[in-house]
Amino acid sequence: MPCTTVCEKWKTEGYFSGTDQMPREMIECLDFSTLPSLEVGSTFAGLDSDVESVLHPLPATLDRASAALKFAASMSNTEQEIDGSSVKMREAFFRAALGEFVAMEEMIKYDKPSLQYSKILKCQSPLLHILKQIRNLHVHLLSKVAEHTEVSIRWADQASQMTIWFIEDISMSDFNQLDGAKWYWENDKERMLSWFNDSQRAWGVNYLIQLAVNQYVREAFA
């Protein structure tokens, strides 16, 4: 949590307007220590066992989580082509994965209205925030082409190559087109975007979605 109070940040970072009107609500919950270091990756997998146990009594939420992971995994499936347009299909899978991820927070309420949980924008992980905002960016504003690179990995002591899929870097100007951008401090936006752009190019944007699905369940019911 920030060490300065909201009022101090407004004063020191210039958020007072000419009429001394404060923003309605700045997002103060971000904790960058929750971001995974990504020093060691893994092959793409499904829900972690503890997360699956939590979601077992919430079938609609479990369906959305599973769908998000399935669509994200499909981005790497080079056999998945429609009319020879594999790149466009990867973009579609990416948008679908983000949509299912964001839908999880509403499905919890549908599954069990009395259950107490946190919505994505009340969670501490910047990864969850950036993916929710990028979902809005891609669905409503931008159409970016999925790109890839080859990286060397070792699997069972054997050297191999793996294809990493990522999207074009999200710029500050892109992000600031969103209505929700104004509720983040400038330094927080810069850190979120820098981490996301670097990490997706190193590990793949679909791997970040996998991490986010599991992390959201853990944070939502913490």
N, C-alpha and C positions, 0 to 999 in steps of 0.2 A: 504494500500500500504506500502511496506517496507520503513523504515525511513532512510536507508542508500542507497547511490546510487549504481548502478550496478558496477561501477569501484571500489568503496570501498569494496564491497562484494568480488569481485574477489581477491583483495589484501589481505583482512583479512581472507578469507576462503580457500585460496590456490588454486585458479582456474587458475593461470598462469602456463603454462607448461614450459619445459626447453627452448623453443624458444619464450616464452612470447606470445603465441597464445591464444587469448580469445575464449571462446565458441561462436558459431554463434549467439545464442539467448537463454538466460535463461528466464524462465517463471516467471515474476515479478508481475503478476496481482492478485495472490491469496489473498483472504481476509477471514481469518478464522472466523471472526465475522458473516459471512453470513451463517455459518453452523447452522442448527436448533438445539435447545437445546434438543428436544425430551423429554421434561419433561411430556408432555401429548400427547398420541398417539390418533389414531382414527381407526375405522374400515376401511378396504380398500375401497376406493371410486374412482371415475373417475376424470376427469379434473375439476379443480376449475372453477367456473362460469366466473371469469374475464379472465382466460386463454382460455377458450372455445370461448369467444367473440373475443379475439384477433385472434384465429386460424380460425374462421368461414370463412373469405375470402381466406384462404389458404388451400384448400381441401386436397391436397396431404400430407401436413404437419400435418393436423388434423388426417388424416388416420394413419400416422406413430405414432403419440402421442397416439391415441386410441388403436392401436395395441400393443404398448409397455405396456400400463396399463393392457390390456386384458391378454397378456402372463404372466405378473408379477402376476396378480390375480390368474391365473391358477396354479401357483406353490403351492397354498394352497388348491387346489381342490383334496381331497383325493380320490374322485370318478374317477378322470381322470387317467386311467391305460390302457396301451396297452400291451397285452400278459403278464399281471401281473407285469410289470416293471414300477411301479409308480415313483421310484427314478430316473430312466433314463429320464422319461418324464419331471420331475421337472427340471432336468439339461437342457433339451432341451428348455423348456419354459423360463428358465433364460437366456440362450444364445440368444433366439429369442427376449426377451424383451430388452436386451442390444443393439442388432442389430437395432431394430426399434427406440430406443432412439437416437442412434448415427446418424441414417438416417435422423432424423428431420432437422438437419442443412443443408443438401443438398437439401431437399425438399422445403425449404423456397425459395432458389434460383430458383428452378424449377417452383414453384407457381407464383412468381413475381420477375423476374430478377432485376428490378430496386429498389427493397426494400432494405433499409439499415438495417443490423442486425449483431450481433456478433456470430461468430462460438464458439463452446464449449470451445476451448482452449484459447479464448480471454476473457472468462467470469471470474468473480472473485471467484465464489463458488468452493471450493475444492471438494465438492460433485460431481459436474459435471465433473471435471477433473478425479477424481478417477474412476468413472463409465465408462468414455470413455476409460481409460487405461485398466481397468479390462476387458472390452469387448475384447480388443486386446489380453490380457493375456489368457482369456478363449478360445477364438476362435482359436488362433494360437499356444499356448504353453501348456496349462494345461487342465486336465480333472478332476475336483474336484467333490466329491460327496456331494449332498445337504444333510444337517443335520437338525434336528429339536429339539425343546424343548417345554415344556408346561409352560405357565405362567398364573398367576391368574389375571383376570380383573373383572371390575364391569360394567355391562351394564343395564341401567334403574334400578339402585339400586339392581341389582341381581348379586351375585357372579357367575363367570363362569371361564372356562378354554379356552385358545386360543393357537393354535399351531403356533410357530414361526419357520420359515424356514430360514436357513442361509447356507453360503458356508464355506468351510475351510478357516481359517484366511489367508490373503495374507501377505506373509513375504517380507522383504526387498529384499532378494535374488530373490524371484519370480518377484517382480516389476522391479528389475534392469535388468532382461532379455529383457525388452522392449526397442526398439530404443528410444522411447520418454522419458524414465526415466532420461536420461542424461541432459535434459533441466530443471529439477527441482532441487532446492537446497536440500541438505540432510535433513536439519531440516524440510522443507516443506513435503518431502516424509514421514518422520517419523510421523509427525502430521496427515497427510492424512490417512495413513494406520492405525494408532492407533485409530483414530476417527471411521473410517469405520468398523474395526473389532469389536470394542466395540458396536457400534450402531446397526449393523446388527444382532448381537446376542441378543440385547435387544428388538428390534422392528421388525426384519425380513428384509431380503434383498429386498423383493418385495415392502415393504413399502418405503424403501430408493429410489427405482426406481420411485415410484409414486411421491415422493417429488421432485426428480430431473427433471422429465418431466415438472411439473408445474413451478419449479424454472427456468429452462432453457428458457421457453417462456418469463417469466418476465425479465430475464437478457438480452436476445437476442435483445429485442426492447426497452431497457431502454434508 
